[in-house]
Amino acid sequence: MKINIGKKYYTDIVDYNIYNNINNYKGPVLIFHGDKDRIVPYLFSMKAEEVYDNCVLRIIKDENHGFENETENMVGDVVCEKIKGIDELKNLVEKIFK
């Protein structure tokens, strides 16, 4: 996978420390990362998992930066189920606190 980025992106991001900002988010975090990712090494996600208060990290064997079809479908299914669970919880809270 080849990605072209412009000079502005590089100059804006070169000194940016994401770990100083992500800890401001206190909600649940789910990270999927391929162990063969050559664009963003999975060690970055491992560090993020340490910074977030409520994080689940899954390193996916033999996957790159962009997931292949089968893995993409599995990750999509997990994310959809998680979102559905949030919607169900929201509906329950709305029923209880009418």
DSSP file (Angstrom, degrees, kcal/mol; ACC not computed):
  #  RESIDUE AA STRUCTURE BP1 BP2  ACC     N-H-->O    O-->H-N    N-H-->O    O-->H-N    TCO  KAPPA ALPHA  PHI   PSI    X-CA   Y-CA   Z-CA
    1    1 A M              0   0    0      0, 0.0     2,-0.5     0, 0.0    64,-0.1   0.000 360.0 360.0 360.0 123.7    0.0    0.0    0.0
    2    2 A K        -     0   0    0      2,-0.0     2,-0.5     0, 0.0     0, 0.0  -0.916 360.0-171.8-109.7 131.3    1.5    3.3   -1.1
    3    3 A I        -     0   0    0     -2,-0.5     2,-0.5     2,-0.0     0, 0.0  -0.986   9.1-154.7-124.8 127.2    0.3    6.5    0.5
    4    4 A N        -     0   0    0     -2,-0.5     2,-0.3     0, 0.0    -2,-0.0  -0.868  15.3-175.2 -99.6 130.7    1.4   10.0   -0.7
    5    5 A I        -     0   0    0     -2,-0.5     2,-0.1     3,-0.0    -2,-0.0  -0.928  20.7-118.9-124.1 152.3    1.3   12.8    1.8
    6    6 A G     >  -     0   0    0     -2,-0.3     4,-1.7     1,-0.1     5,-0.1  -0.338  27.5-106.8 -85.2 168.1    1.9   16.5    1.3
    7    7 A K  H  > S+     0   0    0      1,-0.2     4,-3.0     2,-0.2     5,-0.2   0.867 116.8  58.0 -61.4 -39.6    4.6   18.7    2.9
    8    8 A K  H  > S+     0   0    0      1,-0.2     4,-2.5     2,-0.2     5,-0.2   0.915 104.8  50.8 -61.0 -43.2    2.0   20.4    5.1
    9    9 A Y  H  > S+     0   0    0      1,-0.2     4,-2.2     2,-0.2    -1,-0.2   0.949 112.9  46.2 -58.1 -48.3    1.0   17.1    6.7
   10   10 A Y  H  X S+     0   0    0     -4,-1.7     4,-1.9     1,-0.2    -2,-0.2   0.928 113.8  46.7 -62.9 -46.0    4.5   16.2    7.4
   11   11 A T  H  < S+     0   0    0     -4,-3.0     4,-0.4     1,-0.2    -1,-0.2   0.845 115.4  46.9 -68.0 -31.9    5.5   19.6    8.8
   12   12 A D  H  < S+     0   0    0     -4,-2.5    -1,-0.2    -5,-0.2     3,-0.2   0.846 120.0  37.5 -74.2 -33.9    2.3   19.7   11.0
   13   13 A I  H >< S+     0   0    0     -4,-2.2     3,-1.5    -5,-0.2    -2,-0.2   0.657  90.5  88.0 -95.0 -17.4    2.7   16.1   12.3
   14   14 A V  T 3< S+     0   0    0     -4,-1.9    -1,-0.2     1,-0.3    -2,-0.1   0.830 102.0  29.4 -58.7 -36.4    6.5   15.8   12.7
   15   15 A D  T 3  S+     0   0    0     -4,-0.4     2,-0.4    -3,-0.2    -1,-0.3   0.301  92.2 120.2-104.5   9.2    6.6   17.2   16.3
   16   16 A Y    <   -     0   0    0     -3,-1.5     2,-0.8     1,-0.0     3,-0.1  -0.607  47.7-159.1 -80.4 127.1    3.1   16.0   17.3
   17   17 A N    >   -     0   0    0     -2,-0.4     3,-1.5     1,-0.2     4,-0.4  -0.866   5.4-171.8-106.7  99.6    3.0   13.7   20.3
   18   18 A I  T >> S+     0   0    0     -2,-0.8     4,-2.4     1,-0.3     3,-1.6   0.800  80.1  66.4 -61.8 -30.4   -0.3   11.8   20.1
   19   19 A Y  H 3> S+     0   0    0      1,-0.3     4,-0.6     2,-0.2    -1,-0.3   0.731  93.3  60.7 -68.2 -20.7    0.2   10.2   23.5
   20   20 A N  H <4 S+     0   0    0     -3,-1.5    -1,-0.3     1,-0.1    -2,-0.2   0.659 116.0  32.9 -75.4 -15.3   -0.1   13.7   25.2
   21   21 A N  H X4 S+     0   0    0     -3,-1.6     3,-1.7    -4,-0.4     4,-0.3   0.733 103.4  66.9-112.1 -31.9   -3.6   14.0   23.8
   22   22 A I  H >< S+     0   0    0     -4,-2.4     3,-1.5     1,-0.3    -3,-0.1   0.780  88.6  69.1 -68.7 -23.6   -5.2   10.6   23.6
   23   23 A N  T 3< S+     0   0    0     -4,-0.6    -1,-0.3     1,-0.3    30,-0.1   0.621  84.3  72.9 -70.9  -8.8   -5.3   10.3   27.4
   24   24 A N  T <  S+     0   0    0     -3,-1.7     2,-0.5     2,-0.0    -1,-0.3   0.750  81.0  83.2 -72.1 -23.7   -8.0   13.1   27.4
   25   25 A Y    <   +     0   0    0     -3,-1.5    28,-0.5    -4,-0.3     4,-0.0  -0.718  55.5 178.7 -83.7 124.3  -10.5   10.6   26.0
   26   26 A K        +     0   0    0     -2,-0.5    -1,-0.1    26,-0.1     3,-0.1   0.432  46.2  98.2-107.6  -1.4  -12.0    8.5   28.8
   27   27 A G  S    S-     0   0    0      1,-0.2    27,-0.4    26,-0.0    26,-0.2  -0.166  87.1 -68.9 -79.5 178.2  -14.4    6.3   26.9
   28   28 A P        -     0   0    0      0, 0.0     2,-0.4     0, 0.0    27,-0.2  -0.393  48.2-160.1 -70.0 145.5  -13.8    2.8   25.7
   29   29 A V  E     -a   55   0A   0     25,-2.5    27,-2.5    -3,-0.1     2,-0.5  -0.991   9.8-169.7-130.5 134.5  -11.3    2.2   22.9
   30   30 A L  E     -a   56   0A   0     -2,-0.4     2,-0.5    25,-0.2    27,-0.2  -0.984  10.9-173.4-125.3 118.6  -10.9   -0.8   20.6
   31   31 A I  E     -a   57   0A   0     25,-2.9    27,-2.7    -2,-0.5     2,-0.4  -0.950   9.5-171.4-118.6 129.2   -7.8   -1.0   18.5
   32   32 A F  E     +a   58   0A   0     -2,-0.5     2,-0.4    25,-0.2    27,-0.2  -0.975  15.1 174.3-113.0 132.2   -7.0   -3.6   15.8
   33   33 A H  E     -a   59   0A   0     25,-2.4    27,-3.1    -2,-0.4     2,-0.3  -0.992  28.4-126.8-144.0 132.2   -3.5   -3.5   14.4
   34   34 A G  E >   -a   60   0A   0     30,-0.5     3,-1.3    -2,-0.4     8,-0.2  -0.560  12.4-141.5 -76.3 137.1   -1.7   -5.8   11.9
   35   35 A D  T 3  S+     0   0    0     25,-2.4    29,-0.1    -2,-0.3     7,-0.1   0.616 102.4  52.9 -74.5 -10.7    1.6   -7.2   13.0
   36   36 A K  T 3  S+     0   0    0     27,-2.7     2,-0.3    24,-0.4    29,-0.3   0.211  75.4 137.3-105.5  13.2    3.1   -6.8    9.5
   37   37 A D    <   +     0   0    0     -3,-1.3     5,-0.3    27,-0.4    27,-0.1  -0.460  26.7 178.4 -64.9 119.0    2.1   -3.1    9.3
   38   38 A R  S    S+     0   0    0     -2,-0.3    -1,-0.2     3,-0.1    26,-0.0   0.476  76.6  56.3-100.0  -5.4    5.1   -1.3    7.8
   39   39 A I  S    S+     0   0    0      1,-0.3    -1,-0.1     0, 0.0    -2,-0.1   0.887 124.6  13.3 -89.6 -48.6    3.4    2.2    7.8
   40   40 A V  S    S-     0   0    0      3,-0.0    -1,-0.3     4,-0.0    -3,-0.1  -0.925  86.4-133.0-129.1 105.1    2.6    2.4   11.5
   41   41 A P    >>  -     0   0    0      0, 0.0     3,-2.1     0, 0.0     4,-0.5  -0.259  18.6-121.8 -58.7 143.6    4.4   -0.3   13.6
   42   42 A Y  H 3> S+     0   0    0      1,-0.3     4,-1.9    -5,-0.3     3,-0.4   0.667 105.4  78.7 -63.4 -15.6    2.1   -2.1   16.1
   43   43 A L  H 3> S+     0   0    0      1,-0.2     4,-2.1     2,-0.2    -1,-0.3   0.809  86.6  60.6 -61.7 -28.2    4.3   -0.9   18.9
   44   44 A F  H <> S+     0   0    0     -3,-2.1     4,-2.1     1,-0.2    -1,-0.2   0.894 105.4  46.5 -64.6 -39.5    2.5    2.5   18.6
   45   45 A S  H  X S+     0   0    0     -4,-0.5     4,-2.4    -3,-0.4    -2,-0.2   0.851 108.6  55.3 -70.9 -33.8   -0.8    0.8   19.4
   46   46 A M  H  X S+     0   0    0     -4,-1.9     4,-1.2     2,-0.2    -2,-0.2   0.905 109.4  47.0 -64.4 -40.2    0.8   -1.1   22.3
   47   47 A K  H  X S+     0   0    0     -4,-2.1     4,-1.4     2,-0.2     3,-0.3   0.913 110.6  52.6 -65.1 -42.9    1.9    2.3   23.7
   48   48 A A  H  X S+     0   0    0     -4,-2.1     4,-2.7     1,-0.2     3,-0.2   0.894 103.7  57.3 -60.2 -39.9   -1.6    3.7   23.1
   49   49 A E  H  < S+     0   0    0     -4,-2.4    -1,-0.2     1,-0.2     6,-0.2   0.867 106.4  49.9 -59.3 -36.1   -3.1    0.8   25.0
   50   50 A E  H  < S+     0   0    0     -4,-1.2    -1,-0.2    -3,-0.3    -2,-0.2   0.835 112.6  47.1 -69.8 -32.6   -1.0    1.7   28.0
   51   51 A V  H  < S+     0   0    0     -4,-1.4    -2,-0.2    -3,-0.2    -1,-0.2   0.895  96.7  78.9 -79.6 -42.2   -2.1    5.4   27.8
   52   52 A Y  S  < S-     0   0    0     -4,-2.7     3,-0.3     1,-0.1   -29,-0.1  -0.375  71.9-143.3 -68.1 146.2   -5.9    4.9   27.4
   53   53 A D  S    S+     0   0    0    -28,-0.5     2,-0.3     1,-0.2    -1,-0.1   0.820  94.4  27.6 -75.9 -32.1   -7.8    4.0   30.6
   54   54 A N  S    S+     0   0    0    -27,-0.4   -25,-2.5     2,-0.0     2,-0.4  -0.703  86.6 144.7-136.4  79.6  -10.2    1.6   28.9
   55   55 A C  E     -a   29   0A   0     -3,-0.3     2,-0.5    -2,-0.3   -25,-0.2  -0.946  32.0-165.5-129.5 139.1   -8.6    0.0   25.9
   56   56 A V  E     -a   30   0A   0    -27,-2.5   -25,-2.9    -2,-0.4     2,-0.4  -0.993  15.7-167.9-118.8 125.7   -8.7   -3.4   24.2
   57   57 A L  E     -a   31   0A   0     -2,-0.5     2,-0.5   -27,-0.2   -25,-0.2  -0.946   6.6-171.6-115.4 131.8   -5.9   -4.0   21.6
   58   58 A R  E     -a   32   0A   0    -27,-2.7   -25,-2.4    -2,-0.4     2,-0.6  -0.972  10.2-155.7-123.5 116.0   -5.9   -6.9   19.2
   59   59 A I  E     -a   33   0A   0     -2,-0.5     2,-0.6   -27,-0.2   -25,-0.2  -0.804  17.6-144.2 -87.1 124.5   -2.8   -7.5   17.2
   60   60 A I  E >   -a   34   0A   0    -27,-3.1   -25,-2.4    -2,-0.6     3,-1.4  -0.825  15.4-122.1-100.9 120.1   -3.8   -9.4   14.0
   61   61 A K  T 3  S+     0   0    0     -2,-0.6     3,-0.1     1,-0.2   -27,-0.0  -0.298  87.0   1.0 -62.6 134.7   -1.3  -11.9   12.8
   62   62 A D  T 3  S+     0   0    0      1,-0.2     2,-0.3    -2,-0.0    -1,-0.2   0.667  97.6 130.0  64.2  21.8    0.0  -11.5    9.2
   63   63 A E    <   -     0   0    0     -3,-1.4   -27,-2.7   -30,-0.1   -26,-0.3  -0.826  41.9-153.6-106.9 148.8   -2.0   -8.3    8.5
   64   64 A N        -     0   0    0      2,-0.5   -30,-0.5    -2,-0.3   -27,-0.4  -0.002  48.1 -68.0 -96.2-156.8   -0.6   -5.1    7.1
   65   65 A H  S    S+     0   0    0    -29,-0.3     2,-0.5     1,-0.1   -31,-0.1   0.895 126.8  44.0 -68.1 -41.6   -1.8   -1.5    7.4
   66   66 A G  S    S-     0   0    0    -32,-0.0    -2,-0.5     1,-0.0    -1,-0.1  -0.921  95.8-123.6-104.6 128.1   -5.0   -2.2    5.4
   67   67 A F        -     0   0    0     -2,-0.5    -2,-0.1    -4,-0.1    -4,-0.1  -0.342  21.0-116.4 -73.0 149.7   -6.7   -5.4    6.3
   68   68 A E     >  -     0   0    0     -4,-0.1     4,-3.4     1,-0.1     5,-0.3  -0.290  41.6 -89.1 -75.1 169.6   -7.5   -8.1    3.8
   69   69 A N  H  > S+     0   0    0      1,-0.2     4,-2.4     2,-0.2     5,-0.2   0.875 123.5  45.0 -51.9 -52.0  -11.1   -9.0    3.0
   70   70 A E  H  > S+     0   0    0      1,-0.2     4,-2.1     2,-0.2    -1,-0.2   0.931 118.6  42.5 -63.5 -45.9  -11.6  -11.7    5.6
   71   71 A T  H  > S+     0   0    0      2,-0.2     4,-3.0     1,-0.2     5,-0.3   0.907 112.1  54.9 -66.8 -41.0  -10.0   -9.7    8.4
   72   72 A E  H  X S+     0   0    0     -4,-3.4     4,-2.4     1,-0.2    -2,-0.2   0.907 109.9  47.5 -57.7 -42.2  -11.7   -6.5    7.3
   73   73 A N  H  X S+     0   0    0     -4,-2.4     4,-2.3    -5,-0.3    -1,-0.2   0.906 112.3  48.6 -65.8 -42.0  -15.1   -8.3    7.5
   74   74 A M  H  X S+     0   0    0     -4,-2.1     4,-2.2     2,-0.2    -2,-0.2   0.929 113.3  46.4 -65.0 -45.1  -14.3   -9.7   11.0
   75   75 A V  H  X S+     0   0    0     -4,-3.0     4,-2.6     1,-0.2     5,-0.2   0.921 112.1  52.0 -62.5 -43.8  -13.2   -6.4   12.3
   76   76 A G  H  X S+     0   0    0     -4,-2.4     4,-2.6    -5,-0.3    -1,-0.2   0.895 108.5  51.0 -58.6 -41.8  -16.3   -4.7   10.8
   77   77 A D  H  X S+     0   0    0     -4,-2.3     4,-2.4     2,-0.2    -1,-0.2   0.914 110.5  48.6 -62.8 -43.3  -18.5   -7.3   12.5
   78   78 A V  H  X S+     0   0    0     -4,-2.2     4,-2.3     2,-0.2    -2,-0.2   0.931 112.8  47.6 -63.4 -45.2  -16.9   -6.7   15.9
   79   79 A V  H  X S+     0   0    0     -4,-2.6     4,-2.5     1,-0.2    -2,-0.2   0.919 111.8  50.3 -62.9 -43.7  -17.3   -2.9   15.5
   80   80 A C  H  X S+     0   0    0     -4,-2.6     4,-2.6     1,-0.2    -1,-0.2   0.906 110.7  49.2 -61.8 -41.9  -20.9   -3.2   14.4
   81   81 A E  H  X S+     0   0    0     -4,-2.4     4,-2.3     2,-0.2    -1,-0.2   0.897 110.7  50.7 -63.9 -40.0  -21.7   -5.4   17.4
   82   82 A K  H  X S+     0   0    0     -4,-2.3     4,-1.8     2,-0.2    -2,-0.2   0.926 112.3  46.3 -63.5 -44.5  -20.1   -3.0   19.7
   83   83 A I  H  X S+     0   0    0     -4,-2.5     4,-2.5     2,-0.2    -2,-0.2   0.904 110.8  52.7 -64.8 -41.5  -22.0   -0.1   18.3
   84   84 A K  H  X S+     0   0    0     -4,-2.6     4,-2.5     1,-0.2    -1,-0.2   0.904 107.4  52.8 -60.7 -40.3  -25.3   -2.1   18.4
   85   85 A G  H  X S+     0   0    0     -4,-2.3     4,-2.2     2,-0.2    -1,-0.2   0.881 108.1  50.3 -62.3 -38.9  -24.5   -2.8   22.1
   86   86 A I  H  X S+     0   0    0     -4,-1.8     4,-2.6     2,-0.2    -2,-0.2   0.919 110.6  49.5 -64.7 -44.0  -24.1    0.9   22.7
   87   87 A D  H  X S+     0   0    0     -4,-2.5     4,-2.5     2,-0.2    -2,-0.2   0.903 110.5  50.1 -62.0 -41.5  -27.4    1.6   21.0
   88   88 A E  H  X S+     0   0    0     -4,-2.5     4,-2.1     2,-0.2    -1,-0.2   0.903 111.8  48.0 -64.1 -41.1  -29.2   -1.1   23.1
   89   89 A L  H  X S+     0   0    0     -4,-2.2     4,-2.6     2,-0.2    -2,-0.2   0.913 110.7  51.5 -65.3 -42.5  -27.8    0.4   26.3
   90   90 A K  H  X S+     0   0    0     -4,-2.6     4,-2.5     1,-0.2    -2,-0.2   0.919 110.0  49.4 -59.8 -44.8  -28.8    3.9   25.2
   91   91 A N  H  X S+     0   0    0     -4,-2.5     4,-2.1     2,-0.2    -1,-0.2   0.896 110.6  50.5 -62.0 -40.8  -32.4    2.6   24.6
   92   92 A L  H  X S+     0   0    0     -4,-2.1     4,-2.3     2,-0.2    -2,-0.2   0.929 111.0  48.1 -63.8 -45.3  -32.5    0.9   27.9
   93   93 A V  H  X S+     0   0    0     -4,-2.6     4,-2.6     1,-0.2    -2,-0.2   0.910 110.6  52.0 -61.8 -42.2  -31.3    4.1   29.7
   94   94 A E  H  < S+     0   0    0     -4,-2.5    -1,-0.2     1,-0.2    -2,-0.2   0.883 110.2  48.7 -62.9 -38.2  -33.9    6.2   27.8
   95   95 A K  H >< S+     0   0    0     -4,-2.1     3,-0.8     1,-0.2    -1,-0.2   0.906 114.6  45.1 -65.8 -42.5  -36.7    3.7   28.9
   96   96 A I  H 3< S+     0   0    0     -4,-2.3    -2,-0.2     1,-0.2    -1,-0.2   0.894 118.3  41.2 -69.9 -40.3  -35.7    3.8   32.5
   97   97 A F  T 3<        0   0    0     -4,-2.6    -1,-0.2    -5,-0.2    -2,-0.1  -0.215 360.0 360.0-107.2  42.8  -35.2    7.6   32.8
   98   98 A K    <         0   0    0     -3,-0.8    -1,-0.2    -2,-0.1    -2,-0.1   0.492 360.0 360.0 -63.4 360.0  -38.2    8.8   30.8
